[in-house]
C-alpha cells in the first residue's frame, strides 16, 4: 500500500515540481521499487514531448540506466556481497 502511494507521489511530482526533485524522488524510491525510474522517465517524456526538438527520449534513457543500477544493487544486497 505504501509503495503504491509513493509511486503515485513520484509520478505526480513530475507534473507539479521541477525535474531535479522528481528525479531525486525516483532515485530514492528505486531502492524499494527498481522499475519506478523507468516509469517516471517514460511518463516525463510522454508528458513533455514536443515534435522536432529532440530525437532521443532522454528521461526514458536515464530512467532505464537507473533501473539497471537499482537491479544490480538489489541483487548484490540480497546475495550479501556488498554487506560489510
For each residue, the residues with C-beta under 8 A, 3 or more apart:
1: 4 5
2: 5 6
3: 6 7 32 33
4: 1 7 8
5: 1 2 8 9
6: 2 3 9 10 29 32 33
7: 3 4 10 11 29 33 36 39
8: 4 5 11 12
9: 5 6 12 13 25
10: 6 7 13 14 22 25 26 29 36 40
11: 7 8 14 15 39 40 43
12: 8 9 15 16
13: 9 10 16 17 21 22 25
14: 10 11 17 19 22 40 43 44 47
15: 11 12 47
16: 12 13
17: 13 14 21 22
18: 21 22
19: 14 22 23 44 59
20: 23 24
21: 13 17 18 24 25
22: 10 13 14 17 18 19 25 26 40 44
23: 19 20 26 27 40 62
24: 20 21 27 28
25: 9 10 13 21 22 28 29
26: 10 22 23 29 30 36 37 40 63 66
27: 23 24 30 37 66
28: 24 25 31
29: 6 7 10 25 26 32 33 36
30: 26 27 33 34 36 37 66 67 69 70
31: 28 34 70 73 74
32: 3 6 29
33: 3 6 7 29 30 36
34: 30 31 37 67 70 71 74
35: 38 39 67
36: 7 10 26 29 30 33 39 40
37: 26 27 30 34 40 41 62 63 64 66 67 70
38: 35 41 42 60 63 64 66 67
39: 7 11 35 36 42 43 63
40: 10 11 14 22 23 26 36 37 43 44 59 63
41: 37 38 44 45 57 59 60 61 62 63 64
42: 38 39 45 46 57 59 60 63
43: 11 14 39 40 46 47
44: 14 19 22 40 41 47 48 59
45: 41 42 48 49 57 58 59 60
46: 42 43 49
47: 14 15 43 44
48: 44 45
49: 45 46
50: 53
51:
52:
53: 50
54: 57 58
55:
56: 61
57: 41 42 45 54 60 61
58: 45 54 61 62
59: 19 40 41 42 44 45 62 63
60: 38 41 42 45 57 63 64
61: 41 56 57 58 64 65
62: 23 37 41 58 59 65 66
63: 26 37 38 39 40 41 42 59 60 66 67
64: 37 38 41 60 61 67 68
65: 61 62 68 69
66: 26 27 30 37 38 62 63 69 70
67: 30 34 35 37 38 63 64 70 71
68: 64 65 71 72
69: 30 65 66 72 73
70: 30 31 34 37 66 67 73 74
71: 34 67 68 74 75
72: 68 69 75 76
73: 31 69 70 76 77 82
74: 31 34 70 71 77 78
75: 71 72 78 79
76: 72 73 79 81 82
77: 73 74 80 81 82 83
78: 74 75
79: 75 76
80: 77 83
81: 76 77
82: 73 76 77
83: 77 80
84:
